Amino acid sequence: MLNIALFGPPGAGKGTQSKMLLEKYNLTYISTGDMLREEISNNTPIGREAKTIIDKGGLVPDEMIVQIIETKVTMNLESRGFLFDGFPRTIVQAYILDGLLLKLNTSLSCMLSLEVPEDELIERMLQRATTSGRADDTLEVIKVRLQEYENKTKPVIDFYSEKGKYFPVKGVGSLDDIFRELCQTIEKTIPQHYINIVLLGKPGSGKGTQGEILARRNNLVYISTGKMLRQEIANDTEIGRIAKPFMERGEIVPDEIAIKLIERKIERNPSAQGFIFKGFPRTIVQAYILDGLLRRLDSRVSCMLNLKLPTIEAIKRLHNRSKTERSRTYDTSTELIINRLEEYEKKTKPVIDYYKKQSVFFEVDGEGSPEDVNQRLEDAIKDAFKELR
């Protein structure tokens, strides 16, 4: 996940820049100021208490902030990341944020601080008072808020500086120039991530052909459990002997075998930029297994591509393949072909729902020439990574 805290004194322009960053990086916006004003507008108990404090230029209690932020985070568990505007504002809140993100198995990516001279800040907020009518934008309250910022919020800089996550950005100039510098800073802080693609589809949908092409063109390592298992069987290894009866029946081999083969393939490619998993995971259990395997690399599934193909077309393709040198044992029998398709419907469809919930699912028409299908897949990958960014 990409999690950004946008930092800076009142009037630094965090709200304006947040809107632009949200659109570019597809993040969930968490503004303590906006959420508190909503509570105030709705005259909730939290709102009434917060209004009294805010009107005096003070900071609301951490318990109140945590309550509204946790609610927002919980409602957006599938988000690609969060943009925090106005939080954390104290060392205590910085620790609180670490704890909240830890519950999501993630952490803050960077803190960006908009640096603006005090006289400019005062002028901006007084100007804002004439248009927004905010009660906290009077000269007296503004000075209190800036002093609060100096006393309580500046130490947060040291907290994130020690972690190497604090980045000051000049907050004076055109909106576009400031935004450009913010984006350049974010790009520098985003670590190199693995690109991990799951390629699924009915038997006969062309996963093998397309998987190898995609791996080659995107400089990824191709991992096909079926291909590895066939090699084990051909070499008459212990794994091959165990897997052979399952393969002959067109059934899914025990998960322990798939884990060993995938782990071995990953270990033999330590410099890989990512992986294409063809035909794995095929069950919900295997989806969790893959999450675990990738977690060891501090990574996750980037996108899941599903090759959509009518069942009749899948049967035709498998039947035709049985007459070629690429024939599999389970292609030679109509009964086995139907068995494999039923296995897919029963066990693999729920995997698709699993990835849909994570917003990494993309469906691609699997009919047509290999070149046409590949172009659709490449387009889907581009779309997937636009959303990831």
FISE-658795 format. One line per 5 residues: number of its first residue (from 1); for each residue y, z, x of N, C-alpha, C. Coordinates in pm, whole numbers, m for minus. Example, Ala and Ser with C-alpha at 12.3 -4.5 7.8 and 13.67 -1.06 7.14 Angstrom:
# FISE-658795
1 = m569:780:1319:m450:780:1230:m330:780:1320 | m225:708:1285:m106:714:1367:3:787:1290
END
This chain:
# FISE-658795
1 = m120:0:84:0:0:0:125:0:88 | 230:m61:36:359:m60:102:447:41:29 | 477:152:95:557:259:34:683:279:115 | 797:260:51:926:265:119:1014:372:57 | 1080:451:141:1183:543:93:1317:486:136
6 = 1405:462:40:1538:411:71:1633:529:73 | 1691:551:189:1764:672:220:1912:638:237 | 1996:738:228:2139:717:252:2221:808:164 | 2346:832:200:2432:922:123:2467:863:m14 | 2517:944:m105:2560:892:m236:2662:781:m216
11 = 2644:670:m290:2738:559:m279:2702:459:m170 | 2587:477:m104:2550:387:6:2500:252:m44 | 2469:243:m174:2422:116:m230:2272:107:m247 | 2207:223:m254:2061:225:m264:2012:156:m391 | 2081:181:m502:2036:123:m629:2040:m29:m627
16 = 2149:m84:m575:2164:m230:m571:2056:m293:m482 | 2037:m239:m362:1939:m295:m270:1796:m273:m320 | 1774:m165:m393:1641:m137:m446:1595:m250:m538 | 1684:m297:m624:1649:m403:m719:1601:m528:m645 | 1668:m560:m535:1633:m680:m458:1500:m660:m385
21 = 1479:m541:m333:1353:m512:m262:1234:m510:m357 | 1257:m458:m476:1148:m453:m575:1099:m593:m609 | 1192:m685:m627:1155:m822:m662:1080:m890:m547 | 1125:m867:m426:1063:m934:m311:923:m880:m282 | 907:m748:m288:781:m688:m246:690:m642:m361
26 = 734:m663:m485:651:m632:m602:605:m486:m602 | 701:m395:m594:672:m252:m588:711:m183:m718 | 660:m61:m735:700:22:m849:820:106:m807 | 924:105:m889:1050:172:m857:1047:317:m903 | 1078:406:m810:1087:547:m845:1223:598:m799
31 = 1313:612:m896:1448:663:m869:1463:796:m938 | 1475:900:m859:1489:1033:m920:1617:1041:m1003 | 1721:972:m955:1847:972:m1031:1830:908:m1167 | 1768:790:m1171:1746:721:m1299:1658:803:m1392 | 1552:860:m1336:1460:937:m1420:1526:1063:m1475
36 = 1608:1126:m1392:1679:1245:m1439:1780:1209:m1547 | 1851:1096:m1526:1948:1054:m1628:1879:1020:m1760 | 1757:966:m1750:1681:937:m1872:1643:1066:m1943 | 1604:1167:m1864:1572:1298:m1924:1696:1357:m1991 | 1811:1340:m1925:1936:1392:m1982:1971:1318:m2110
41 = 1957:1185:m2106:1988:1103:m2223:1899:1139:m2342 | 1773:1172:m2312:1678:1208:m2419:1688:1355:m2458 | 1778:1427:m2392:1803:1569:m2421:1675:1652:m2415 | 1593:1625:m2315:1471:1703:m2296:1505:1835:m2228 | 1414:1932:m2230:1441:2059:m2159:1476:2036:m2013
46 = 1403:1947:m1946:1434:1915:m1807:1573:1852:m1798 | 1603:1764:m1892:1733:1697:m1892:1849:1793:m1908 | 1835:1888:m1998:1944:1984:m2020:1968:2070:m1896 | 1859:2112:m1834:1872:2195:m1713:1931:2113:m1598 | 1884:1988:m1585:1931:1903:m1476:2079:1869:m1491
51 = 2125:1849:m1615:2264:1810:m1638:2361:1915:m1586 | 2329:2039:m1611:2416:2147:m1566:2430:2145:m1414 | 2317:2123:m1346:2317:2124:m1199:2389:2001:m1144 | 2359:1884:m1199:2415:1759:m1150:2566:1754:m1171 | 2613:1804:m1285:2756:1801:m1313:2836:1885:m1212
56 = 2768:1977:m1147:2834:2060:m1045:2813:2003:m905 | 2740:1889:m897:2717:1825:m768:2601:1883:m690 | 2520:1967:m753:2406:2027:m685:2281:1941:m691 | 2177:1984:m619:2047:1917:m622:1954:1992:m716 | 1886:1919:m802:1795:1984:m896:1675:2042:m821
61 = 1608:2144:m877:1496:2209:m809:1381:2111:m781 | 1309:2137:m673:1197:2050:m635:1089:2045:m742 | 1067:2160:m810:965:2163:m914:992:2059:m1022 | 1120:2042:m1054:1160:1947:m1157:1139:1803:m1108 | 1176:1778:m982:1161:1644:m923:1014:1606:m915
66 = 932:1698:m866:788:1671:m851:727:1636:m986 | 765:1708:m1087:708:1687:m1220:732:1546:m1271 | 856:1497:m1257:885:1364:m1310:830:1254:m1219 | 827:1278:m1087:772:1176:m996:622:1164:m1013 | 553:1277:m1024:408:1274:m1038:367:1201:m1166
71 = 445:1219:m1271:417:1149:m1396:429:998:m1376 | 534:956:m1306:558:813:m1282:448:753:m1194 | 410:825:m1087:306:776:m996:173:763:m1069 | 140:863:m1149:14:864:m1222:5:746:m1319 | 118:705:m1373:119:593:m1467:109:457:m1396
76 = 119:458:m1262:118:332:m1187:20:338:m1070 | m102:387:m1095:m200:405:m989:m245:273:m928 | m234:162:m1003:m279:33:m952:m166:m45:m884 | m52:20:m865:62:m49:m805:32:m91:m661 | 102:m195:m614:87:m241:m476:167:m152:m381
81 = 247:m63:m436:325:27:m353:443:81:m431 | 517:173:m369:629:238:m437:756:229:m353 | 867:216:m422:997:223:m357:1067:348:m410 | 1087:445:m323:1150:571:m362:1299:565:m331 | 1380:582:m435:1526:579:m422:1577:720:m454
86 = 1634:784:m353:1686:920:m374:1583:1029:m354 | 1470:996:m297:1364:1093:m272:1283:1046:m151 | 1256:1133:m55:1287:1276:m48:1429:1301:4 | 1487:1411:m39:1623:1446:3:1627:1576:81 | 1512:1641:95:1501:1762:177:1369:1759:251
91 = 1356:1846:352:1231:1857:428:1116:1895:335 | 1144:1987:243:1041:2029:148:993:1909:67 | 1087:1827:20:1049:1709:m58:973:1608:27 | 1003:1602:157:929:1510:246:782:1550:252 | 757:1680:261:618:1727:261:553:1703:124
96 = 631:1721:19:579:1697:m116:538:1550:m130 | 623:1459:m80:591:1316:m88:463:1284:m11 | 447:1343:106:323:1323:182:202:1362:99 | 215:1475:29:103:1523:m53:74:1432:m171 | 181:1385:m238:162:1295:m352:95:1165:m310
101 = 137:1108:m196:79:982:m149:m62:1002:m96 | m88:1119:m40:m222:1149:10:m324:1144:m103 | m283:1185:m222:m372:1180:m339:m410:1037:m373 | m329:940:m330:m357:798:m354:m421:733:m231 | m460:817:m132:m517:767:m7:m422:671:65
106 = m292:705:63:m194:621:130:m88:711:191 | 17:652:247:124:729:310:253:648:306 | 363:711:346:489:640:349:489:539:464 | 527:416:435:530:311:538:654:324:625 | 770:345:563:893:357:640:1003:420:555
111 = 1099:481:623:1219:530:558:1335:448:612 | 1406:380:522:1520:297:558:1647:371:518 | 1737:389:611:1859:464:583:1981:373:589 | 2053:364:478:2176:285:474:2290:368:530 | 2347:323:641:2452:397:711:2590:344:668
116 = 2671:433:606:2804:395:556:2903:505:591 | 3023:470:645:3124:571:677:3166:650:553 | 3208:775:573:3239:863:459:3355:811:375 | 3461:760:439:3575:712:360:3536:593:271 | 3444:510:320:3394:399:240:3313:450:122
121 = 3232:555:145:3150:613:39:3239:668:m74 | 3343:741:m36:3432:800:m136:3500:691:m218 | 3547:588:m149:3613:478:m220:3518:410:m318 | 3393:388:m275:3294:322:m361:3266:405:m487 | 3247:536:m468:3211:620:m583:3327:639:m680
126 = 3448:646:m627:3563:656:m717:3579:528:m798 | 3552:415:m732:3557:288:m802:3447:282:m909 | 3328:335:m872:3216:336:m966:3248:420:m1089 | 3325:527:m1069:3359:617:m1180:3439:545:m1288 | 3518:446:m1248:3600:374:m1345:3519:277:m1430
131 = 3400:242:m1382:3317:145:m1456:3196:208:m1524 | 3138:311:m1460:3016:368:m1515:3040:489:m1602 | 3152:558:m1578:3180:678:m1656:3092:796:m1620 | 3030:791:m1501:2942:902:m1460:3024:1027:m1433 | 2983:1139:m1491:3058:1264:m1478:3055:1320:m1337
136 = 2956:1276:m1257:2943:1330:m1122:3020:1247:m1020 | 3103:1151:m1066:3181:1067:m974:3329:1103:m978 | 3360:1232:m966:3499:1277:m948:3514:1312:m802 | 3639:1314:m751:3663:1339:m608:3605:1473:m565 | 3626:1575:m649:3577:1708:m614:3425:1710:m605
141 = 3358:1652:m704:3211:1650:m705:3158:1561:m594 | 3226:1450:m568:3183:1358:m462:3178:1432:m329 | 3283:1511:m300:3288:1584:m173:3175:1687:m164 | 3144:1750:m279:3034:1846:m281:2902:1775:m253 | 2883:1658:m315:2758:1583:m297:2742:1537:m153
146 = 2851:1492:m92:2843:1448:48:2813:1565:140 | 2871:1682:109:2842:1800:190:2696:1844:172 | 2647:1833:48:2505:1864:21:2417:1771:103 | 2458:1646:108:2381:1546:185:2377:1586:332 | 2492:1623:386:2499:1662:528:2414:1784:555
151 = 2422:1884:468:2355:2011:492:2203:2004:471 | 2160:1933:365:2019:1939:327:1940:1812:355 | 2006:1698:350:1930:1572:356:1920:1515:496 | 2023:1531:577:2020:1476:712:1897:1524:793 | 1852:1650:780:1734:1692:857:1608:1610:827
156 = 1605:1542:712:1491:1458:679:1479:1343:780 | 1594:1304:836:1594:1199:938:1506:1240:1056 | 1523:1364:1100:1443:1413:1213:1294:1413:1178 | 1264:1451:1054:1125:1458:1009:1057:1323:1024 | 1124:1216:978:1063:1084:984:1082:1015:1119
161 = 1185:1056:1193:1202:1003:1329:1085:1043:1417 | 1042:1169:1402:928:1217:1481:800:1141:1449 | 791:1088:1327:675:1010:1286:690:862:1319 | 807:824:1371:833:684:1401:853:599:1278 | 898:663:1168:911:590:1042:1055:582:992
166 = 1150:630:1073:1291:629:1031:1363:510:1093 | 1434:432:1008:1503:314:1056:1642:305:993 | 1749:328:1071:1885:315:1018:1923:168:1003 | 1991:137:893:2035:0:866:2183:5:825 | 2264:m82:884:2406:m86:852:2426:m117:704
171 = 2495:m27:634:2512:m43:490:2646:m101:449 | 2720:m155:546:2850:m216:518:2840:m366:547 | 2895:m447:456:2888:m592:471:2848:m655:339 | 2814:m783:341:2774:m848:217:2637:m797:174 | 2612:m802:43:2482:m756:m9:2368:m834:54
176 = 2386:m964:72:2280:m1046:129:2252:m1010:274 | 2358:m983:351:2338:m946:492:2263:m812:503 | 2301:m717:418:2235:m586:421:2089:m602:381 | 2066:m680:276:1930:m703:227:1845:m771:335 | 1903:m868:402:1830:m940:507:1787:m843:617
181 = 1876:m754:657:1841:m658:763:1735:m560:717 | 1743:m519:590:1640:m430:535:1503:m497:541 | 1498:m623:497:1370:m697:495:1316:m717:636 | 1402:m750:731:1358:m768:869:1299:m639:925 | 1360:m528:888:1311:m398:934:1175:m367:872
186 = 1160:m394:742:1033:m371:673:923:m455:737 | 953:m583:764:852:m672:822:801:m617:955 | 890:m557:1033:851:m503:1163:762:m380:1149 | 776:m309:1037:700:m185:1020:566:m206:950 | 549:m323:887:422:m349:818:315:m375:923
191 = 210:m294:930:106:m315:1030:26:m442:1002 | m40:m491:1106:m126:m608:1088:m245:m569:1003 | m260:m633:890:m369:m599:799:m478:m705:804 | m600:m661:778:m709:m757:761:m687:m833:631 | m727:m958:631:m731:m1036:508:m876:m1039:463
196 = m905:m975:353:m1043:m965:305:m1055:m1030:168 | m1136:m1135:161:m1151:m1211:38:m1294:m1202:m12 | m1308:m1167:m140:m1439:m1168:m205:m1449:m1296:m286 | m1554:m1373:m262:m1575:m1500:m333:m1699:m1487:m421 | m1676:m1487:m552:m1785:m1473:m647:m1794:m1594:m739
201 = m1899:m1599:m817:m1921:m1708:m910:m2069:m1719:m940 | m2103:m1787:m1048:m2243:m1806:m1086:m2322:m1871:m972 | m2453:m1848:m967:m2536:m1926:m876:m2512:m2075:m902 | m2492:m2150:m795:m2467:m2292:m811:m2320:m2328:m822 | m2231:m2229:m816:m2088:m2257:m831:m2023:m2311:m704
206 = m2097:m2311:m594:m2043:m2366:m469:m1982:m2263:m377 | m2020:m2137:m393:m1962:m2030:m311:m1987:m2052:m161 | m2110:m2092:m127:m2143:m2110:14:m2059:m2217:79 | m2052:m2333:16:m1973:m2445:70:m1827:m2406:84 | m1772:m2348:m23:m1630:m2314:m23:m1600:m2196:69
211 = m1691:m2100:74:m1670:m1984:160:m1656:m2022:306 | m1743:m2112:353:m1738:m2155:493:m1610:m2234:522 | m1569:m2317:428:m1445:m2394:447:m1325:m2301:453 | m1319:m2205:359:m1207:m2111:356:m1201:m2027:483 | m1317:m1983:530:m1322:m1902:651:m1268:m1982:770
216 = m1312:m2105:780:m1269:m2189:893:m1119:m2217:888 | m1069:m2252:771:m928:m2289:760:m833:m2170:767 | m881:m2051:734:m796:m1932:737:m827:m1839:854 | m911:m1888:946:m946:m1811:1066:m1004:m1674:1032 | m1098:m1673:936:m1163:m1550:894:m1313:m1558:927
221 = m1377:m1443:929:m1521:m1437:955:m1595:m1446:822 | m1688:m1540:816:m1765:m1564:693:m1886:m1471:690 | m1897:m1394:581:m2010:m1303:565:m2084:m1336:437 | m2202:m1396:453:m2287:m1428:339:m2415:m1348:352 | m2434:m1252:263:m2556:m1171:270:m2678:m1259:249
226 = m2667:m1360:161:m2781:m1450:137:m2819:m1525:263 | m2720:m1578:333:m2746:m1654:456:m2808:m1564:563 | m2754:m1443:576:m2808:m1351:676:m2950:m1310:641 | m2976:m1289:512:m3111:m1251:470:m3211:m1363:496 | m3170:m1487:469:m3260:m1600:495:m3293:m1612:644
231 = m3193:m1579:729:m3217:m1581:872:m3315:m1472:913 | m3299:m1354:851:m3391:m1243:880:m3534:m1281:839 | m3548:m1348:725:m3680:m1390:677:m3739:m1494:772 | m3656:m1589:814:m3703:m1693:906:m3749:m1634:1039 | m3680:m1528:1084:m3715:m1463:1210:m3827:m1359:1195
236 = m3873:m1342:1071:m3979:m1246:1040:m3948:m1106:1093 | m3823:m1062:1072:m3784:m927:1113:m3828:m826:1008 | m3813:m700:1040:m3850:m595:944:m3766:m608:818 | m3634:m632:837:m3546:m651:721:m3590:m772:641 | m3626:m880:711:m3669:m1002:644:m3793:m982:560
241 = m3887:m904:613:m4012:m881:539:m3987:m798:413 | m3894:m705:422:m3861:m623:304:m3787:m708:200 | m3696:m793:249:m3611:m870:158:m3682:m987:93 | m3784:m1041:158:m3845:m1166:114:m3891:m1166:m31 | m3965:m1067:m78:m4009:m1071:m219:m3893:m1067:m319
246 = m3785:m996:m284:m3668:m993:m372:m3605:m1132:m378 | m3590:m1194:m262:m3528:m1326:m254:m3610:m1430:m330 | m3741:m1420:m317:m3828:m1518:m384:m3817:m1507:m536 | m3788:m1387:m585:m3775:m1368:m730:m3631:m1391:m776 | m3541:m1419:m681:m3401:m1440:m716:m3331:m1312:m755
251 = m3378:m1198:m703:m3322:m1067:m736:m3234:m1013:m623 | m3155:m914:m656:m3068:m851:m557:m3151:m759:m467 | m3136:m774:m335:m3212:m691:m241:m3154:m550:m243 | m3230:m449:m197:m3179:m311:m193:m3047:m302:m116 | m2958:m219:m165:m2824:m209:m105:m2828:m165:41
256 = m2927:m84:78:m2936:m37:217:m2945:m155:314 | m3014:m260:273:m3031:m377:359:m2898:m451:373 | m2830:m472:261:m2701:m541:265:m2601:m466:352 | m2600:m333:341:m2508:m251:421:m2534:m272:569 | m2661:m269:611:m2694:m287:752:m2645:m421:804
261 = m2669:m526:726:m2632:m660:770:m2480:m677:779 | m2409:m625:679:m2262:m637:679:m2201:m555:792 | m2249:m432:810:m2200:m348:919:m2220:m418:1053 | m2336:m476:1073:m2366:m544:1199:m2273:m663:1221 | m2248:m739:1114:m2160:m856:1125:m2017:m813:1160
266 = m1968:m707:1097:m1834:m658:1123:m1823:m607:1266 | m1924:m531:1311:m1922:m476:1447:m1923:m585:1553 | m1986:m698:1524:m1994:m808:1621:m1867:m893:1623 | m1771:m859:1535:m1645:m935:1530:m1526:m840:1533 | m1511:m764:1642:m1404:m662:1649:m1263:m719:1649
271 = m1248:m847:1687:m1114:m906:1690:m1084:m990:1566 | m1168:m979:1463:m1149:m1059:1342:m1018:m1026:1273 | m956:m1128:1214:m834:m1107:1136:m866:m1070:991 | m993:m1087:955:m1036:m1056:820:m1169:m1122:791 | m1216:m1103:668:m1350:m1148:633:m1352:m1215:495
276 = m1443:m1309:479:m1471:m1366:347:m1612:m1324:309 | m1623:m1249:201:m1753:m1200:155:m1802:m1291:44 | m1907:m1365:72:m1961:m1459:m25:m2079:m1395:m99 | m2066:m1382:m231:m2176:m1329:m310:m2196:m1180:m297 | m2101:m1111:m236:m2108:m965:m224:m1966:m913:m241
281 = m1948:m814:m331:m2047:m737:m405:m2093:m807:m534 | m2217:m783:m571:m2273:m840:m695:m2297:m734:m802 | m2274:m608:m768:m2288:m500:m865:m2171:m402:m844 | m2149:m316:m943:m2044:m216:m930:m2071:m124:m811 | m2197:m86:m793:m2232:m1:m679:m2193:m69:m548
286 = m2223:m200:m538:m2188:m273:m417:m2036:m284:m399 | m1962:m288:m509:m1815:m291:m500:m1764:m163:m435 | m1822:m50:m474:m1784:77:m411:m1828:81:m265 | m1945:23:m237:m1994:18:m99:m1897:m62:m12 | m1854:m177:m63:m1761:m260:14:m1629:m187:37
291 = m1582:m115:m64:m1460:m35:m46:m1478:63:69 | m1596:126:74:m1624:222:180:m1631:157:317 | m1695:41:324:m1706:m31:452:m1568:m71:503 | m1483:m119:413:m1350:m163:454:m1259:m45:483 | m1281:66:415:m1201:186:441:m1217:231:586
296 = m1335:209:643:m1358:245:783:m1271:162:876 | m1225:48:829:m1134:m37:906:m989:m11:866 | m969:90:783:m838:120:725:m787:m3:649 | m877:m64:572:m846:m188:503:m900:m183:361 | m885:m295:289:m931:m303:151:m947:m450:113
301 = m1001:m476:m7:m1013:m614:m55:m873:m666:m88 | m837:m779:m28:m705:m839:m49:m701:m918:m179 | m804:m998:m203:m811:m1072:m327:m955:m1108:m359 | m985:m1122:m488:m1118:m1160:m532:m1107:m1291:m608 | m1175:m1394:m557:m1170:m1527:m617:m1300:m1552:m692
306 = m1288:m1588:m818:m1406:m1616:m900:m1411:m1764:m935 | m1517:m1832:m890:m1536:m1973:m922:m1595:m1984:m1062 | m1514:m2035:m1154:m1558:m2047:m1293:m1635:m2178:m1312 | m1755:m2168:m1370:m1840:m2285:m1390:m1924:m2267:m1516 | m1931:m2368:m1603:m2016:m2357:m1722:m2161:m2337:m1681
311 = m2235:m2261:m1761:m2376:m2232:m1729:m2459:m2359:m1717 | m2439:m2455:m1808:m2516:m2580:m1804:m2493:m2652:m1672 | m2367:m2654:m1626:m2336:m2720:m1499:m2402:m2647:m1382 | m2407:m2514:m1390:m2472:m2436:m1284:m2621:m2469:m1276 | m2686:m2480:m1392:m2828:m2514:m1397:m2851:m2653:m1337
316 = m2767:m2749:m1373:m2780:m2885:m1320:m2767:m2885:m1168 | m2669:m2811:m1116:m2646:m2809:m972:m2765:m2746:m898 | m2817:m2637:m950:m2930:m2571:m885:m3054:m2660:m890 | m3073:m2727:m1002:m3188:m2817:m1016:m3177:m2933:m915 | m3058:m2989:m903:m3037:m3100:m808:m3054:m3052:m664
321 = m3009:m2928:m636:m3023:m2877:m499:m3169:m2859:m461 | m3253:m2831:m562:m3396:m2810:m534:m3462:m2936:m477 | m3397:m3050:m493:m3453:m3177:m444:m3398:m3216:m307 | m3317:m3127:m248:m3257:m3156:m118:m3308:m3060:m12 | m3267:m3084:113:m3307:m2996:223:m3240:m2860:215
326 = m3137:m2848:130:m3069:m2719:112:m3137:m2633:5 | m3250:m2677:m42:m3320:m2608:m150:m3359:m2465:m112 | m3344:m2376:m210:m3389:m2237:m194:m3517:m2220:m275 | m3596:m2120:m238:m3720:m2096:m313:m3695:m2073:m460 | m3583:m2008:m491:m3553:m1976:m630:m3486:m2091:m705
331 = m3471:m2208:m638:m3417:m2326:m706:m3527:m2410:m773 | m3651:m2387:m730:m3760:m2477:m770:m3817:m2446:m907 | m3779:m2336:m965:m3833:m2296:m1094:m3721:m2274:m1195 | m3731:m2337:m1310:m3631:m2318:m1416:m3626:m2172:m1457 | m3743:m2108:m1458:m3750:m1966:m1496:m3670:m1880:m1398
336 = m3683:m1909:m1267:m3610:m1832:m1167:m3460:m1859:m1175 | m3425:m1983:m1202:m3284:m2018:m1215:m3220:m1939:m1329 | m3289:m1939:m1443:m3238:m1865:m1560:m3232:m1715:m1530 | m3334:m1666:m1457:m3338:m1525:m1420:m3216:m1488:m1335 | m3181:m1575:m1239:m3066:m1549:m1154:m2936:m1550:m1234
341 = m2925:m1643:m1326:m2805:m1650:m1409:m2792:m1527:m1499 | m2906:m1481:m1551:m2905:m1360:m1633:m2866:m1239:m1550 | m2917:m1234:m1425:m2882:m1124:m1333:m2731:m1124:m1311 | m2676:m1243:m1295:m2532:m1255:m1272:m2454:m1200:m1392 | m2493:m1246:m1510:m2423:m1203:m1632:m2431:m1052:m1650
346 = m2548:m998:m1622:m2572:m856:m1647:m2505:m766:m1544 | m2514:m804:m1416:m2472:m712:m1310:m2340:m748:m1242 | m2307:m877:m1238:m2189:m917:m1162:m2063:m922:m1246 | m2074:m952:m1374:m1955:m957:m1459:m1875:m826:m1452 | m1941:m707:m1455:m1864:m583:m1445:m1784:m572:m1315
351 = m1832:m638:m1208:m1759:m637:m1081:m1625:m709:m1099 | m1627:m816:m1176:m1503:m890:m1203:m1403:m799:m1274 | m1449:m724:m1372:m1361:m630:m1442:m1304:m525:m1346 | m1387:m483:m1252:m1346:m384:m1151:m1227:m435:m1071 | m1234:m561:m1028:m1125:m617:m948:m1005:m657:m1033
356 = m1029:m687:m1159:m916:m714:m1248:m827:m591:m1260 | m890:m476:m1268:m814:m351:m1281:m731:m323:m1156 | m773:m379:m1042:m699:m359:m918:m593:m467:m896 | m584:m559:m992:m486:m669:m985:m505:m757:m863 | m631:m776:m821:m659:m866:m708:m750:m981:m753
361 = m769:m994:m885:m861:m1095:m939:m789:m1227:m964 | m851:m1336:m916:m798:m1471:m941:m915:m1562:m977 | m902:m1632:m1090:m1009:m1722:m1133:m970:m1866:m1101 | m1070:m1941:m1052:m1047:m2079:m1009:m1152:m2169:m1072 | m1109:m2283:m1123:m1200:m2381:m1181:m1292:m2435:m1071
366 = m1425:m2419:m1090:m1522:m2460:m990:m1576:m2601:m1009 | m1526:m2671:m1111:m1573:m2808:m1135:m1487:m2908:m1058 | m1549:m3021:m1020:m1478:m3124:m947:m1532:m3139:m807 | m1466:m3222:m727:m1510:m3245:m590:m1486:m3121:m505 | m1562:m3101:m396:m1540:m2986:m307:m1396:m2979:m258
371 = m1334:m3095:m233:m1197:m3097:m185:m1100:m3044:m291 | m1121:m3086:m416:m1034:m3041:m525:m1049:m2890:m547 | m1175:m2844:m546:m1200:m2701:m567:m1139:m2620:m453 | m1153:m2671:m330:m1097:m2598:m216:m946:m2587:m225 | m881:m2693:m270:m735:m2688:m284:m695:m2582:m386
376 = m771:m2573:m495:m741:m2471:m596:m758:m2330:m537 | m862:m2312:m456:m886:m2183:m394:m774:m2147:m296 | m732:m2244:m216:m623:m2219:m121:m494:m2183:m196 | m469:m2251:m308:m350:m2220:m388:m359:m2078:m444 | m480:m2039:m487:m499:m1904:m541:m477:m1799:m433
381 = m522:m1828:m311:m501:m1735:m199:m352:m1717:m171 | m279:m1828:m174:m134:m1820:m152:m68:m1735:m260 | m110:m1756:m385:m55:m1677:m495:m88:m1529:m478 | m211:m1503:m434:m255:m1364:m415:m169:m1294:m312 | m138:m1362:m203:m63:m1296:m97:86:m1292:m126
386 = 132:m1377:m216:270:m1361:m263:283:m1230:m337 | 183:m1200:m419:186:m1076:m496:170:m954:m406 | 87:m971:m299:66:m859:m207:194:m825:m132 | 275:m929:m105:399:m908:m32:507:m859:m127
END
